[in-house]
C-alpha cells in the first residue's frame, strides 16, 4: 500500500502532513542557500522551505545518516520537512550545505587527551586537549552532566552547557582512564 505524500495548507504556510514520514531524495528535493546564507529546501510540486536546519535522528547508532531537515513556520511551529537517509546519496553541493548546518547545530569538542582533572570551587575542573585545541572547563558533579554516548563513551556538559565528547572511555590511556573514573564513575 503506497502512502500518499499530502500537504496541509494553513494560512500562507503549506506544511507536510505531520503523520507521514517523508524521505527526501535528490529527485524530489533541492537543498540550496538563500539570502544571507540561510539553508533552503525546495520540494518538487510543493514549495520552498526557508530557514531550514538539520538535526541527527540517530547520532550514536547511525552516525552521519538519518538527518531530519526542520523548518519553523511563521506561527513558530517546528515542522519536519523530511528525512535524508544518507547524505552520500546527494550531490556534493547539497551535502555540503546539510553538513555545514549540522556543524553549526552540533558544536562538540572531542577530547583527545586528558591532562588533569581536579576539584575546584565545588566543581570538577578539566584540563584537556581537544580536536579544536587545548581547553579548560568546569562541570557540576551531577549525573546529568556526564551522559552515556554509545556503549563506552561519555558526553560532558560544562557549566555553560558546552559539550565535550570522549568517544571511548576504555580507549583512554590507563592514567587518563583512572583520572577520569576517579571523578566520573557512573
C-alpha atoms as one frame of an Amber mdcrd trajectory, in Angstrom:
protein
   0.000   0.000   0.000   1.511   3.311  -1.051   1.285   6.252   1.323   0.376
   9.450  -0.455   2.502  12.459   0.473  -0.089  15.060   1.404   0.377  18.722
   2.159  -1.733  20.648   4.636  -2.444  24.303   3.894  -2.536  26.524   6.967
  -2.763  30.222   6.183   0.166  31.005   3.911   2.212  28.097   5.272   1.955
  24.827   3.391   3.206  22.069   5.660   3.954  18.412   5.086   1.474  16.060
   6.709   2.846  15.569  10.267   1.519  12.000  10.400   3.620  10.836   7.440
   7.380  10.301   7.447   8.781  11.706   4.228  12.144  10.530   2.950  13.776
  13.252   0.880  15.739  12.314  -2.228  17.572  14.420  -4.805  14.744  13.590
  -7.224  12.084  15.369  -5.150  14.088  17.997  -3.260  16.829  20.532  -3.857
  18.935  21.910  -1.000  20.380  25.376  -1.526  21.340  28.586   0.207  19.013
  31.557   0.168  19.597  35.147   1.072  22.042  35.730   3.919  23.264  32.138
   3.684  20.109  30.567   5.141  19.514  26.927   4.249  16.508  26.374   1.962
  14.848  23.203   0.722  12.709  23.216  -2.413  10.337  20.253  -2.523   9.094
  19.469  -6.028   5.434  20.392  -6.642   5.145  21.766  -3.123   7.125  24.855
  -2.035  10.393  26.343  -0.884  11.095  25.973   2.835  13.352  28.760   4.090
  15.393  28.890   7.277  15.787  25.107   7.405  18.152  23.446   9.869  19.429
  19.879  10.144  19.452  17.517  13.148  20.620  13.941  13.537  17.911  11.393
  14.311  20.213   8.555  15.476  23.624  10.194  16.065  25.143   7.317  18.020
  23.615   4.283  16.314  23.869   5.665  12.747  26.444   8.478  12.759  26.236
  10.617   9.650  22.953   9.135   8.446  19.215   9.770   9.029  19.163  13.552
   9.109  15.942  15.438   9.721  15.526  18.749   7.906  13.344  21.024  10.015
  11.640  24.361   9.496   9.986  26.943  11.755   6.670  28.197  10.389   5.564
  31.811  10.655   3.428  30.682  13.610   6.524  29.422  15.431   5.787  25.720
  14.935   8.676  23.330  14.356   7.902  21.157  11.306   9.884  18.345   9.747
  10.286  18.938   6.006  11.671  15.429   5.546  14.450  12.969   6.309  17.666
  12.384   4.415  18.555   8.722   4.764  22.180   9.103   3.659  23.880  12.362
   2.620  26.179  10.353   0.324  23.167   9.908  -1.993  23.032  13.671  -2.612
  25.068  15.918  -4.907  28.195  17.280  -3.241  26.931  20.873  -3.047  23.649
  19.849  -1.356  25.538  17.542   1.012  27.952  20.336   1.959  25.041  22.627
   2.857  23.494  19.976   5.131  26.807  19.109   6.783  27.524  22.795   7.478
  24.101  23.128   9.115  24.904  20.099  11.290  28.316  21.534  12.253  26.635
  24.734  13.413  23.958  22.831  15.344  26.279  20.281  16.981  29.370  22.108
  18.090  31.124  19.418  20.123  34.703  19.335  21.346  36.129  15.818  21.064
  38.601  15.177  23.885  41.789  13.619  22.557  43.838  13.752  25.784  43.137
  14.408  29.452  45.932  16.416  31.063  44.402  16.847  34.509  41.126  16.617
  36.419  40.673  18.196  39.854  38.135  19.678  42.273  37.950  23.481  42.086
  35.373  25.713  43.756  32.989  22.769  44.221  33.141  21.796  40.534  35.058
  19.177  38.580  37.767  21.033  36.627  39.186  19.590  33.401  42.374  20.469
  31.543  42.213  18.635  28.205  43.336  18.578  24.590  40.510  18.553  22.040
  40.158  18.354  18.294  39.822  22.157  18.423  42.885  22.744  20.631  43.591
  22.914  24.373  40.657  23.572  26.690  39.878  24.005  30.338  36.336  23.778
  31.645  34.354  23.196  34.797  31.455  20.805  35.227  28.930  20.311  38.022
  29.359  16.888  39.589  25.924  15.522  38.647  24.707  12.501  36.716  23.055
  14.611  34.024  26.348  16.426  33.300  28.131  13.242  32.116  25.832  11.178
  29.927  26.447   7.961  28.044  27.449   8.145  24.404  27.140   4.791  22.685
  28.481   1.777  24.522  31.631   3.238  26.099  31.644   6.984  25.510  30.589
  10.000  27.556  29.414  13.479  26.707  30.351  16.020  29.357  28.356  19.233
  29.726  30.237  22.121  31.288  28.699  24.908  33.381  27.832  26.797  30.162
  26.287  23.667  28.530  29.176  23.272  26.056  29.624  19.641  25.014  32.836
  17.652  25.329  32.900  14.147  23.882  35.001  11.207  24.980  34.074   8.670
  22.269  35.507   5.682  24.188  36.459   5.905  27.872  38.116   2.486  27.618
  40.255   3.828  24.766  41.910   6.398  27.046  45.398   5.652  28.358  45.424
   3.860  31.704  46.446   7.054  33.526  43.743   9.137  31.783  41.069   6.484
  32.398  41.983   6.222  36.104  41.926  10.013  36.438  38.545  10.210  34.684
  36.832   7.355  36.587  38.070   8.763  39.884  35.635  11.663  39.357  33.115
  10.312  36.829  32.357   6.729  37.806  28.758   6.327  36.664
